Amino acid sequence: MVCTGARIFLESLKREGVDLFFGYPGGAVIDIYNELSSHPDIRHILVRHEQGAVHAADGYARASGKVGVCLATSGPGATNTVTGIATAYSDSIPLVIFTGQVSTPLIGNDAFQEVDIVGITRPCTKHNFLVKDVKDLALTIRKAFYLARSGRPGPVLVDIPKNIQQATCDYVWPENVSMRSYCPTYRANLNQLRRAMDVLVTSRKLLVMAGGGVIMADAAEELTMLARRLHAPVTSTLMGLGAFPGDDPQWIGMLGMHGTYAANRAVTQADVILAVGARFDDRVTGKLSTFAPNARIVHIDIDPTTLRKNVRVEVPVVSDALSALQGLRAILESGHAEKDWEGAHAEWNAQVREWQERQPLSWARGETLKPQQVVEALYRMTEGKAVITTEVGQNQMWAAQFYKYHRPRTYLTSGGLGTMGYGLPAAIGAQLAFPDRLVVDVAGDGSIQMNSQELMTAVENELPVKILILNNRYLGMVRQWQELFYDTNYVATDMKGQPDFVKLADAYGAEGYRITTEEELEEILPRALASPKTAIIDVWVDREENVSPIVPTGASLDEMLIV
């Protein structure tokens, strides 16, 4: 079958199981959009900004477990994708980003809307391609999806010049693909698993630590079964929230800069840590030289470059999280089934419970609504069944601390890059992945303005996304740092000058609600959440409430400030 490059592009998407992608047209991709009308089985979501397209594809991927796909034109369209690509790269999210490019004879000639997007994105993609021959297009797309979803997932960019989209050739779809220099390890070395179990058996103060890799590998159920069998307290990174049920007695909350008192104390006192699918970034470890000073660490990760990169590890295990956890459980059941794990860890679990009771996550009532109070009300009213996306800042941390996540893929946030403006387009992607589920973007009044134009995308596609703004009229997290570490010198963080979000919702054809009192919270919030329409819920909260605890930069995890 002889096809144009544009048709090969769309046929290849179908072969990869793609039935939906996000995009914004332009001259360098107009041939693809022209062909799109002949492919009604592929749904295109027109966003209002290319950054929104990547974040929406990212949210779709995190919620569904599939590869997210987006398309942008050349030049400024391509460069607008970079923040979204870097966001996905930092959090290991499987995306394929397609960009148009000027025709191959014009590359390097400073042509109109030409930019070297391959060079620009090389540091923040798992891999990228510039297609120079239409005969290579199908194979390149096949490789892109293979790379994006395999091993440690990540974003892959494919740059397609305009003349390649117009050229023709016989369409041949490669059913199988292999890359000689790329062979990720999925199954753990049995000897390493046995070494790991030998360490676990010696523990009296065992801590299980889950990272985003557990969720990416669909290993949450296996991790939960193993942790319960070991009778060990469980913590997670920000990206690992939902990997273990948030209402389980063994759950002690998130660790790190804004982790719980119990989790951070447990890391400091543990004698063995089983870390699965985490990369030990600085927000998790605090001061590296004092991180887990008493612990022997068993570290499971599919990316060998993360092992021993930041912290000392006694037993590194290169493996997919699911495979390694299954292997550990099999070894436990066959060789250590008689061990009294509950008795071995009884004193330790009692100590952890005492820490939880001594310093629980809490808030104090005041004259105005507290943001923590709003998130707790959201959890209560949704029974913990919503998919929560967040922007970045205080709103992100309060959503992590005060909403309990019982299932994986229900807390979608920009962890590694900390991208303001992520939450709304990510919520759009999650809602498209699960049309019948409630999706709520917990936002700040600063972050929501980064990509508020995507309200139109939600309204146009009749998506019942809810945007819950914790409105303190500040760039809250920066203001908090200014208060605590810069002598309350509030510079460029006051956001009193901002739009009326209720009127903004109305301008886009969405619903708008405002909540300022506890009575309004109880009466208006459930009504807004039940609405079948896109809605902004503007909740005015205490202006100077802080996220607590906080570990100052450069401090140890046990040097938490309760603020």
PyMOL commands that set and color helices and strands:
alter all, ss='L'
color gray80, all
select helices_A, chain A and resi 5-15+27-36+50-64+76-79+82-90+104-106+117-124+134-149+162-166+190-201+212-216+220-230+238-240+261-269+282-285+288-290+304-306+321-335+341-344+346-358+371-382+394-402+423-433+447-450+452-460+476-485+501-508+518-530
alter helices_A, ss='H'
color red, helices_A
select strands_A, chain A and resi 2-4+20-23+43-46+68-72+95-101+127-130+155-161+168-170+206-210+234-236+251-254+272-276+296-301+315-318+387-390+411-412+439-444+466-471+511-515+535-540
alter strands_A, ss='S'
color yellow, strands_A
deselect
rebuild
show_as cartoon
